[in-house]
């Protein structure tokens, strides 16, 4: 990495706190804001409650567990504590991984493994969230009329396909409505809950945390099963941390404290009060909060809210994938920017298609939101365990807290996350295996890429010549020179690029001006223009240039080279040839990694986006020279 790397300020200059808080409400809280559709219902079912068998102790216990889960996991852990563990304003699992690695002075296998698992579990969450959210909203149509019952799956699949098909247009056009719609959604939830709380104010006893303790103590193993369902109420909490770079800490905190948390609590308590008065409402307590005349508008609003929640997690998958590519955890993929104003709005066709297929398969195979609920919590709890563990490292190494204090600060949250994770593991054979399976596939994919890339770089290093030695030989015995400028890309600026060696070997000529270009990824999200370029002259006709981007940025070589003009290198990109080395990978009989891993790595490498596309190099200026590498 470059040494003196600073970050561009990523704080919006013109937007006020209230407008940013409204925008954060739409993007950040869409997921957790749709949890009342199914969380309380599933928790009560897990407690054994059925029509005619609702006990006030169960209601108070479940409500107290939900209340204090929201307080401890979301308010204390994320809003108050983890949002301070930002990497130059960015949050999320991979941002925390980069921060931990920088604090430790390099990549450590255990820390890398934690980051891989956390990122992989997020992809499992990204597949399940649209499925369960859209299904639970559309199922509300059954309360309006039973005529829609045979078509609920079809309607859900149609909404999901439509959602993924419009991704290529970007979220800029519809994101304007996200905040107001979500604000309306929280308002409707709050009012619907408040009306019923006034009918049965005894549910307010659940505000006492001892109600949760008594429930767990009285129910033993069943209490753990209920905890697994209760955790559905806090799914989406990771978005608080992951989306911090888009809105900043204060808007997200304000939106939670003022709007999201009060509305969620009022709605959950309203559902509890409702089933105390009418146990038949347990089938779908959320929609039964509203009168028949309000039911259809609420179903439509709920569907809109679930689409917004799904959009947030899909966009998060795009952002996480780009970060993984920049951190060399995944192969290069095609990335399209969908907004000229917002850098973070991107579209990745491969990720979009993969997610769409996964979500449709989930909807069709599980059939209803209750079945999917068993599969939902495990991915989120696993991610939270990883986050709390990495945060301990950051608190000690980056914040400078003594190790015992750092552990004592975060151990209670880690313990709670582990309890939730264990509770969700009890649903392993009811569907929790699915997100674990998806996460395992992602871990295998990323591990194969990391190990395969290491093998290739090691093989290439065996035949390398130091750049200093090559230049010395060329100065002693100059080859024939041709007019123009050649730019050679290399990952290690100390060694001669393979493309340069092959060019000299086969063509026996050298350009008048030769640039050795290295593209670096910093362990911070963004790098300012003043620190983008590092340039030095090595010898007559040879110049070394290093361009550095943050892991949340997309490298653009022409844009980076344009900055070189300001520090003395005058060039015309349309008179410049970019000479790249294209690897042809073959399976070796002497392998350093298992055969299946080598085959998977070769498959990914062959389907990765070409360097010229990924780095935005003009196609007409690219020359590729092939090399063969045995893996």
VOTORRO-422360 format. One record per residue: residue in three letters; x, y, z of N, C-alpha, C in turn. Coordinates in pm, whole numbers, plus 50000, padded with zeros to 5 digits. Layout:
// VOTORRO-422360
alaXYZXYZXYZ...
END
This chain:
// VOTORRO-422360
unk500834988050000500005000050000500875012550000unk500375022949946501095035549952501155040250095unk502195047750126502375051950264501425063150303unk501685075150250500905086850295499585087450221unk498635079250262497325078750198496315085750287unk495655095650233494585102250307493285099750235unk492215103050300490895100050247490155112850215unk489415112150106488555123450073487415124250173unk487065136050217485895137050304484685131450234unk483955123050307482755117150248481515121750322unk481585133650374480425139150443479655148250348unk478375145750327477605154350240477645168850290unk477865177950197478065191750236476765199750241unk475825196450152474645204950137473415199550206unk473395186550230472195180650287472155183250437unk471005186650489470855188950631470665175850705unk470755176850836470635164950920469275158350905unk468205166250898466855160550888466645153350756unk467105159450645466915153050515467745140250505unk468945140350562469765128250562469125117450651unk468545121650762467885111950849466685105650780unk465955113550702464815108250627465285098250522unk466385101650452466925092450352467425079650418unk468085081150534468585069450606467435060450651unk466325066550688465155058950730464715049450620unk464745054550494464295046250382465265035250347unk466555038050348467545028250304467985019150418unk468295025050532468895017450642467875008950717unk466685014350738465725007750826464605000550752unk464754998950620463734991750546463614977250590unk464764970850617464764956650654464184954550793unk464744961150893464244959351030462824964851044unk462454974150957461114980050962460034970850912unk460384960250840459374950550795459334938150884unk460194937550986460194925951077458874923951151unk458134934651189456854932251259455844924251178unk456044923051047455134915050965455124900451010unk456254895651064456334881351094457024878051227unk457814887251284458644883751400457824879851522unk456844888151562456064885151682455234872451660unk454654870951543453854858951512454684846251528unk455894846151470456734834251476457224831651618unk457504842251693457954840451831456844834351917unk455614838851898454494833251974454224818851933unk454334815751804454164801851760455254793151822unk456484798451828457584790751888457344788252036unk456654797752101456344796152243455204786252267unk454634781252159453574771252172452184777152173unk452064790252149450744796652151449964792952026unk448724789652044447824786651932446474793151962unk445574792851865444264798851886443604793152012unk443174802152097442504797852218443444794152331unk444764794452305445714790452409446744800952441unk446404813652427447354824452452447414827352602unk448624826952658448834829852799449484843552813unk449044851352911449594864752929451084864352961unk451534853753032452954852553063453804850852938unk453264843052840453984841152713454054854352636unk452934861652633452904874352559453904884252619unk453854885652752454764895052817456214890752801unk456464877652810457824872652795458384875352657unk457594872252553458034874452415458224889352388unk457274897652431457414912052410458634917652481unk458904912852601460074917652675461364913352606unk461394901052554462574896452480462804904852355unk461734907952283461854916352163462344930252200unk461724935952305462084949552348463554950752382unk464034941552464465424942652512466434937552410unk465974929352315466844925952201467084938352116unk466014945952090466154958352014467054968252089unk466924968652220467734978152298469204974052301unk469474961452334470864957252348471564955752213unk470944948552119471604945651993471694957951904unk470564964851887470534976051793471004989051859unk470324992851969470615006052028472005006652092unk472304997152180473574997752252474754993152166unk474594981252102475734975652029476054983551903unk475044985651818475304991951689475255007151694unk474125012551739473945027051735474935034351826unk475125029151947475965036252045477445032552035unk477755019852002479145015352012479805012851877unk479285003351800479984999251679480075010051573unk479135019351572479215029951473480405039251497unk481065037551610482305044851635483515037451579unk483325024851541484415016851482484345018051331unk484465030351281484365032651137485745033451075unk485815029550949487055030450871486945042450778unk487405054050825487305066450749485855069050708unk484925066550801483505069250775482725057550721unk483405046650678482725035050621482545024350728unk481445016850719481195005850810480974992950733unk480554982450805480314969550742481414959550773unk481144946850744482054936050780483424937750715unk483464940650584484744941650516485494954350554unk484764965050586485424977050636486094974250771unk485384966650855485944962850984487134953550965unk487064944550866488184935750835489404943950794unk489214953650703490334962050659490924969950774unk490074974850863490544982450979491334973551073unk490844961351095491554951851183492904948051124unk492944945550992494214941950928495214953350935unk494744965550914495654976950923496174978551066unk495304976251164495714977351304496744966851341unk496634954951279497564944051309498814944551223unk498854953951128500044955451044500114945850927unk499004940050887499014931050772497894920850782unk497774912650678496714902650671497064890550757unk496174887050849496354875350934495304864850898unk495714852050890494774841550846493474840950926unk493574842051060492354840951143491424852751118unk492004864851111491194876851086490584876250947unk491364871750848490834870350712489684860350709unk489854849250781488784839050786487504844850845unk487624852750951486454859151009485764868250908unk486574876250837486004885250737485294877650625unk485894866550581485274858450475483934852850522unk483894847650643482654841850695481574852550709unk481964864150764480984875050781480414879650649unk481284881450549480824885750416479944875050353unk480334862450367479564851550308478174850550369unk478094852150500476784851650566475894863050522unk476494874750491475684885850442475014882250309unk475724875050222475134871050095473944861650117unk474044852950219472904844550253471724852850299unk471994862950380470964872150427470344879650309unk471194883650213470704891250097469754883150011unk469894869950013468994861449936467664859250009unk467724858050143466524854650218465634866850244unk466254878650264465464890550298464384893750195unk464684894650064463594897549970462534886649969unk462954874249986461994863149980460994863950095unk461484864850219460574864850334459794877950344unk460404889150308459724902050320458564903150221unk458814900150095457774901249994456664891050019unk457034878750054456034868450081455124872550197unk455724877550306454914881050423453964892550394unk454374901850307453494912950271452344908350182unk452664900250080451634895849986450644886450054unk451104879050155450194870150228449074877850297unk449274890950318448204899150376446984900050288unk447144897150158445984897350067444944886950107unk445384876250174444444865750215443404871150314unk443784881350390442844887150484441854896550416unk442234901650297441334910350221440304901850149unk440794891550079439904882150009440654869249985unk439984858049998440614845049976440794842149827unk440264850849741440394848649596441844848849551unk442724855649628444124856749588444974845049637unk444414836649723445204825949785445984817349685unk445374812949572446144804449479447254812049407unk447224825349414448164833249334449224840449417unk449264837649548450214844949635451654842349592unk451994829749564453364826749520453654833449387unk452684832849294452874838749161453074853849171unk452254860449253452374874949271453734878449333unk454154870549433455434873049500456594871649402unk456564860949322457644858849223457654870049120unk456474874449077456394885348979456994898349035unk456674901449161457244913549225458754912449233unk459254900649272460704898649287461404899849153unk460844893649048461454894648915461474909148869unk460354916148890460304930348851461344938548926unk461524935649056462504942949137463914941149083unk464274928849047465634926348998465814931348854unk464764931148776464904935548637465134950648624unk464704958448724464884972948715466184977348781unk466964967948831468204971848901469174979148809unk469184975648681470164981848591469914996848573unk468715001448605468425015748596468935023448717unk469295016248822469805022948942468665026949035unk469035030849156468035034249258467805049249269unk468505057149188468415071749203466985076749185unk466275071349084464945076449053463935073149162unk464015060749214463005056749313463435059649456unk464745061649476465245063849612464675076449674unk464245085849588463635098249638462405095149722unk461705084349687460465080849756460695071549874unk461905065849886462165056049991461905061850129unk462505073550157462375079750288460935082850325unk460205090450240458805093550273457915081350289unk458075071250201457245059250211457555051850341unk458845050650374459215043650498458745051450620unk458805064850614458295072950725456805070650743unk456065070250631454635067250638454405053350695unk455235043750654455115029950701455305029250853unk456335035850904456565035951048455415042951121unk454885053651060453765060651121452535051851130unk452245044451021451085035451020451285024351124unk452495019051133452765008651233452555013851375unk453055026051401452945031851535451485034051573unk450705039851482449295042751511448515029651530unk448755019851442448055006951454448345000151586unk449585001051632449924994951761449375002651878unk449475015951872449065024451984447595022652017unk446745021551916445305019951938445015007752023unk445724996751996445444984352069446144984052205unk447284990752217447934991752348447004998652448unk446275008652400445335015852487444195006852530unk443894996552450442834987152487443304977152592unk444604974352595445134964452692446464969452745unk446434979752829447684985852876448524976552964unk447964965153004448754956053088449984950653016unk450004951452879451174946552805452414955052834unk452224967152884453364975852912454264970053021unk453764959953094454594953353194455804946553130unk455724944152999456844937852928458044947052916unk457874959852947459024968952947460014965353056unk459564958153156460434953553264461244941553214unk462574942353212463384931253159463214918353237unk462714919053362462504906853440461444897953378unk460554903753298459554895553228460244886053131unk461304890853065462074882352974462854871853050unk463454875953163464234866553244463334855453298unk462164859253350461234849253404460784839453295unk460524844653177460074836053067461144825853031unk462404830353018463484821152984463714810953095unk463664815553219463894806453333462804795853343unk461584799553308460454790353322460344780453207unk460964783653093460734775452974461934767152929unk463104769052988464254760652956464604760852809unk464674748652751465064747252610464084754452519unk462794754252555461804761252473462134776252466unk462694781652574463084795752573464114798752466unk465054789452445466054791352339465404791052201unk464434782052184463714781352057463004794652030unk462374800152133461694812952119462694824052087unk463874823652151464914833652122465284833751975unk465344821651915465654820951772464644828351688unk463354827751728462304835051656462324849851692unk462604852951818462664866951860463714874651782unk464794867751745465884874451673465424880151539unk464314874951486463774880551361463474895451376unk463234899951500462904913951524464104923251503unk465324917851507466504926451492467254923951362unk466714915351275467374913451146467324926651069unk468434930051011468554943050945469394952751025unk469764948851149470594957751232471964960051170unk472484950151095473784951751031473774963450933unk472604966650879472514977750783472874991050847unk472624992350977473015004551048474495007351029unk475264996851043476724998051037477214998350893unk476634989750809477114988650672476855001250590unk475745008250618475375019950538475835033150599unk476725032350698477175044550764477885054050667unk478625048550571479355056950477478455065050386unk477215060650368476295067850279475655079850347unk475425079050477474645089350544475365095950663unk476365089250718477005094550837476365089250963unk477075090751074476645084851200475395091551256unk475385104851263474305111951332472935110051267unk472805110951133471475108751073470915094951102unk471775084751099471305071151126470865069851272unk471635075651362471285075151504469975082651531unk469815094451471468605102451491467375095151438unk467485089251319466345082051261465925070351348unk466895063751412466565052251498465865056651626unk466465066351694465955070351825464595077351815unk464415085651713463215093951704462055086751636unk462355078651532461275072851451461215057651462unk462275050951422462215036451403461955028851533unk462735031351636462585023951761461205026051824unk460715038451843459375040151903458275033451821unk458345034551688457305028651603457315013451614unk458505007451613458594992851625458044987951757unk458424994551866457944990251998456434991652009unk455895002751962454435004751966453714993751888unk454254990151773453594980051691453644966351757unk454824962651809454924949551875454014948851997unk453984959452076453124959452194451644959252153unk451334965852041449954965451990449554951551949unk450464944051884450164930351846449944921651970unk450784923952074450594916352198449264919252263unk448894932152268447604935852327446444929852249unk446574929552117445514924352032445234909652060unk446284901452067446014887152085445594883952229unk445884892952324445334891052459443824892652457unk443334901452370441884903852361441224894352262unk441984889752161441394881152058442464871352010unk442464859252066443514849452033443444844751888unk442294846451819442214842351679443074851051590unk443464862751641444314871751561445734866651549unk446064855751620447444850651621447884845751483unk446924842551397447264837851263448054848251186unk447674860751199448394871651132448174884451211unk448814885751328448494896951418448814910651361unk449804911551271450154924751219448984930751142unk448494923651043447434929150960446104930051034unk445924921751139444684922451216444634934851306unk445734942351315445714954851390444794965251324unk444514963251195443824973651118442414969051080unk441544978851066440154975951031440064971150887unk438934965250852438754959950716438894970850610unk438444982950640438544993750541439994997950520unk440854996350621442265000250611443154989050560unk442604976850556443444965150532444134965450396unk443384968150289443994968050156445074978750141unk444824991350183445905001350176447144997350257unk446934990950373448074986850454448854975550385unk448144966350321448814955650246449654961650133unk449084971250062449834977749953451054985150007unk450864992250118451994999450181453044989550230unk452594978350287453544968150334454344962450219unk453694960250105454404955149987455454965149940unk455084977949940456054988349903457224988550001unk456934987050129457984987050231458924975150215unk458364963450180459214951650161460074952950037unk459564959449933460374961949813461544971149848unk461264981449929462324990549973463354982850056unk462874974250147463794966250229464654957250142unk464054951350039464784942649948465804950649867unk465404962649823466314971049746467564974349826unk467374977149955468514980750040469524969350049unk469024957050064469934945850081470564941949947unk469864944049836470444941349704471574951249676unk471314964049703472364974149686473564971049775unk473274966149897474354962449988475184951049933unk474534941549864475274930449803476194935449693unk475734945149614476594951049510477814957649574unk477574965749677478674972949743479664963349808unk479144952949875480004943449942480854935749841unk480264932249727481014925149623482134933849569unk481854946549545482904955449495484034956549596unk483714957649724484754958249826485574945349827unk484884933849812485594921049812486544920049693unk486134925349577487004925249460488234933849484unk488014945749540489124954749566490084949149671unk489544941449766490384935249869490954921849823unk490774918649694491324906649630490754893649689unk489484894249725488794882449777487924875749671unk487644882749561486834877549451487444882249320unk487154875249210487654879649079486974892449033unk487584899148937486984911348882485654908048815unk484664916748835483354915348772482984928548707unk482094927848611481644939948543480824948648639unk481154961348642480474970948730479994982548645unk478724986248665478174997748595477705008048696unk478105020548675477605031348759476235035748707unk475285037248797473925040748755473575055148791unk474535062348850474265076248887475535084448869unk475385096248808476525105248793476815112648923unk475815113549010475955121549132476385113049252unk475885100649262476165092249378477125081049338unk478355081549390479375071849354478995057649395unk478285056249507477975043149561476895035549487unk476195042149395475105035449323475685028049203unk475795014949216476375006749111475444995049080unk475704988848967474934977148924475924966548877unk475784954348929476674943248891475804932048835unk475804930248703474894920348639475034906248697unk476254901548719476434887748767475834885948906unk476064895548995475504894849130473984895649125unk473454904549042472014906349030471334893548983unk471904887248880471294874948827471364863648928unk472514862248995472654851649094471684853349210unk471544865649259470614868249370469174865649328unk468804870049208467424868149161467064853349157unk467954845249101467684830849095467574824849235unk468464829049326468434823649462467124827349532unk466674839949517465444844449583464224837049528unk464154835449397463014828349336462964813749383unk464124807349387464184793449435463704792449579unk464104802149662463674802249802462164803749813unk461594813049739460154815549745459374803049703unk459774797149592459034785749538459204773349626unk460424771149676460684758949753460104759549895unk460114771249960459584772350096458084775250097unk457614783150003456174784849984455484795250069unk455974797850191455334807850276456374813850370unk456014825250429456974832650511457304825350641unk456334817750696456594810450821457684800050802unk457654793050687458684783050659460044789750642unk460054801350578461314808550556461864814350686unk460994817150783461444823350908462474814650979unk462344801350965463294792451030464694793650970unk464754798150844466044799150776466684812850791unk465934822550842466354836450831467424840550931unk467214837351059468034843351163469484839051164unk469784826951117471134821551132472174829851060unk471834835050941472814842950865473134855950937unk472104862450992472314875351058473054873351190unk472694863051268473374860751395474844857551372unk475124849551268476504846351237477314858751202unk476724867451123477394879951086477664888451210unk476714888851302476884896851423477974891251513unk478104878051519479194871951597480544876251539unk480654875751407481904879851340482194894551368unk481164902951356481344917351379481844920351519unk481234913951619481634916351757483074911751781unk483464900451720484824895251738485854904651675unk485594909051551486524918351485486574931651561unk485434935651618485404948351692486304947751815unk486444935951875487374934651988488804937851945unk489194932651829490544935251778490734950051751unk489724956251690489804970551657489864978851786unk489044975351885489014982952010490374982652078unk491044971052072492354969752137493474976052054unk493554972251925494684976451842494514990351783unk493284993651743493075006551674492705017751772unk491795014751865491405024851964492435026252074unk493275015852090494305016452193493825012852332unk492665006152343492185002052474492994990052524unk493254989052652493904977052705493084964652670unk493764953752641493084941552598491974937052693unk492204936752826491124932452916489894941752908unk490144954752892489024964152884488254962452752unk489004960452643488364958452512487474945952513unk487994935252575487214922852585485994924852674unk486214931552789485094933852882484014942552819unk484414951952734483454960952670482554953652572unk483144944452496482394938052387481954923752418unk482504917752524482144903952558480644902052583unk479964911252654478514909252674477734908652542unk478124917052447477424916852317477754904152240unk479034899952245479404887452179478674875652242unk478564875652375477854864852443476394864352400unk475764876052391474364876452348474224871652204unk475164875852117475134871351978475284856151969unk476174850652053476384836152052475144828752102unk474444834452200473194828352246472164828252133unk472034839552063471104840151950471524830351840unk472844829451814473334820351712473014805851749unk473244802451877472914788951923471434785951914unk470614795951947469164794251939468714791651796unk469344798551701468984796551561469524783451506unk470644778551564471164765551521470184754251553unk469334756351652468344746151687467344744051574unk467294753751482466394752451367467144747651243unk468294741051267469164737051157468434728751053unk467644718951097466994709851002465614714950958unk465224726551009463944732450967464154743050858unk465394745250818465654755050712466894763350737unk467424763150862468614771250891469834766350816unk469794753750768470914748550690471104756250561unk470034762550512470094768950381471064780850378unk470884791050466471844802050463473254797650499unk473384787450586474714782350617475334776050493unk474494769050415474994763150290475414773850190unk474574784350177474924795350087476224802150131unk476354804250264477564810550316478784801650292unk478604788450308479724779250286480194779750141unk479234780550048479604781749906480404794449881unk479984805549944480704818149927482104817449989unk482214811050106483534809650170484454801250082unk483924790250027484734781849937485174789749815unk484234797749760484554805749642485674815749672unk485524823249781486514833549813487854827349854unk487804816249928489044809549967489784804349845unk489044798549751489664793449629490334804549550unk489674816149547490274827349473491524832549542unk491484833849674492654838849748493824829249734unk493584816249753494674806449744495174804849600unk494254804449504494654803149365495474815149318unk495064827049358495814839049322497214838649381unk497334833549504498644832349567499554822849491unk498984811649444499764801949367500254808249236unk499364815149165499724821349037500824831749056unk500674840349156501684850549181503034844149217unk502974833149292504214826049327504884820149206unk504094814149114504654808348991505274819248902unk504564830248892505084841048807506354847048866unk506444847248998507614853149062508874845049034unk508714831849005509874823448980510644827548855unk509934832748756510604836648632510794851648618unk510634858748727510714873348720512154878248723unk512314890148667513594897248671513324910748735unk514224914948820514024927848885514014938848781unk513184948648804513074959848709514404967348697unk515064968748809516364975748809517374968548720unk517414955248728518364947548647518024948448498unk516704947748466516294948548326516684962048266unk516414972848339516744986148287518254987548266unk519034981948359520494982648347520964975348221unk520374963548192520734956048072520334963547945unk519164969847950518684977247832519524989647807unk520034995647913520905007347895522265003247836unk522724991247872524004986547821523904982247675unk522764976047640522574971247504521174974947457unk521004987647415519654992447380519074985047259unk517824980947265517164974847148516664985847053unk516114981446942515524990946847514334997946915unk514225011046897513135018646960512125023146856unk510845023346898509765027846811509095039646878unk508495048646799507855060446859506655056646944unk506345065447039505135063747119505425060247263unk504325058347337504395055147480503715041747505unk504345033247583503765020347621503585020147773unk502405016147816502115014847959501974999947991unk502794995048082502774980948122502204979948264unk501164972048281500574970148413501284958848486unk501544960848614502174950548696501674951948839unk501604940748910501164941149050502324943749145unk503564941349099504744943549182505714952849109unk505824965249151506654975049079508144972249090unk508574962949177509994959849189510474950349080unk509534943949011509904934248908509384938548772unk510094934348670509704937948533508384931148498unk507424938448441506144932348402506364921148302unk505574910448315505694899148222505444903648079unk504514913048060504204917847925505414924847863unk506194932047942507384938847891508444928747850unk508644918547932509624908147899509244900647772unk507944897547759507484890347639507584899247515unk507294912047532507394921347419508824922047368unk509794923047459511204923447419511644910147358unk511124899047413511524885847366511024883247224unk509794887247195509194883747066509374894646960unk509284907447000509314918246900510684924846888unk511544923046988512904928546987512924943746974unk511864950647022511814965247015511334970747148unk511564983947166511164990847287510585004347250unk509525008347314508965021547288509895032447341unk509745044447284510575055647329510305058947475unk509015058347514508615061047652507905048747707unk508365044047824507785032147884507375035248028unk506145031948060505605034848192505245021648261unk505815019648378505495007848459504405012048558unk503185007148535502015011548611501575000948711unk501455004948836500944996248942499685002449001unk498664994349015497394998949074497264992749212unk497155001349312497084997049451495684999149507unk495304990649602494064992549678494444995549822unk494065007249871494375011050008493425004150104unk493815003650232492924997550331492015007950396unk491775018750323490775028750361489785029850247unk488585034950272487545034850169487845043350047unk488385055550068488585064749957489905072049972unk490525074949859491805081849857491635095149784unk492125105749841491995119049781492855120449656unk492495129549565493245131449439494715134849461unk495015142049569496405145949592497285133949628unk496675123049671497435111049705497175099449609unk496495102549499496175092149401497425087349327unk498335096649294499445093749203500785094749274unk501625084949249503025085549291503865082449166unk504685091749123505405090248997506875093349016unk507735085348953509165088048956509825083148828unk510875090248786511645086448668512725076548710unk512815065248639513785054848672515045056048588unk514875059448461515985060648366515435067448242unk516285071948151515765078048028514825068447956unk513595072747936512595064547867511815055447959unk512115055448091511395046848185510845055148300unk509575053348327508905060448436508035050448512unk508025052048642507195043248727506065051348788unk504825046148771503635053148821502835043448908unk502445048049025501565040249113500285048149134unk499155041949103497845048049125497155040649239unk496625048049335496015042049453494555046149464unk493705036049482492285038449510491905031749642unk490885036849706490355030449825489535018249788unk489275009549888488554997049857487084999349826unk486565011249852485165014149819485055021749688unk486175023549617486185030949492486375021449374unk486055026249256486255018649134487435024549057unk488495016549033489675021848965489345026448822unk489865038048786489685043648652491055048748607unk491755040548528493135043648490493245056748411unk492445059148307492565071948236492375084048328unk491425083048420491195093948514492415095948605unk493005084748650494185085548735495385091248661unk495585086648536496735091548459496585106248424unk495335110748413495125124948382495725133848491unk495765128648615496365136248725497875137748708unk498475128648628499925129448606500325142148533unk499395147648455499715159948382500045171348478unk499415170948595499635181748692501015180948757unk501655169248747502975167948809504065165348705unk503795169348580504875169948483504895160148369unk504025149848371504055140348260502985144148158unk503415149248044502485153147937502355141447840unk501135136747824500935125547733499545126247672unk499395119247561498115118247492497665103747501unk496575101347572496145087547594495805080447463unk495405087947361495065081647233496305078547150unk497465082547200498725078947134499535069747224unk498845063747321499495055147418498975040847406unk499865031147411499475017047406499565011147546unk498495004347588498494997347717498754982547687unk499884977647732500294963847701500084955447826unk499124946247817498734938047932499124923647910unk499304916648019499574902348014498294894748045unk497904885847955496714877547979497174863448011unk496794858648130497204845448173496304834648113unk496924823848069496184811848029496484801348135unk495484797948216495684789048330495394774548291unk496274765748336496094751448311496264743848441unk495574732348450495674724048570496994716748568unk497744718248676499074712148684498994698448751unk499924689848714499994676648780500614677948918unk501414688648936501994691549067501274703749124unk500314701049209499464711949257499784715349402unk499704728449430499884733149567498544734149640unk497454733449565496114733749624495324722049568unk494244717649635493474706149584492964708249441unk492774697249370492374698049230491044705449213unk490064702549302488754709149289488884724149309unk489764728249401489964742549425490654749149306unk491624742049249492314747249130491344748849013unk490464738948994489494739848884488534751448904unk488084753249030487174764349059487874777749035unk489134778849076489884791249054490044794048904unk490374783848827490544785548682489234789848618unk488114783748662486804787548609486494802148638unk486764806748761486494820648796487404830048718unk488684826248705489634834848633489234836548487unk488744825748426488354826348284487114834848264unk486274835748366485034843348354485104857148419unk486264860748470486404873948532486444884748425unk486094896848464486094908048369487524911148327unk487784913748199489134917148154489654929648227unk490954929948248491554941348318491244954448247unk491204954148112490944966448036489554971948067unk488554962948083487204967348116487134972248261unk487724964648350487624967948493488304981148525unk489434983748459490174996048485489825007448388unk488815005248304488305015448213489365020348114unk490185011148067491195014647967490545014247830unk490745024447745490125024447611490495011847534unk489455004547488489684991647423490604992647303unk490525003747228491345005347108492815007547137unk493165009647265494565012447300495215000547373unk494544988947376495024977547455495654967047365unk496834962347405497494950947341497704940447450unk497264928047423497394917447523498374906947473unk499294902847563500254892247535499964880647630unk499794868747573499404857247654500584850347719unk500344845547842501314837147912500574825147971unk501254813747981500644801848038501174799548178unk500244796448270500604793748409499904780948452unk500664771748511500104759348563499684761448708unk498454757548740497924759248877497824745548943
END
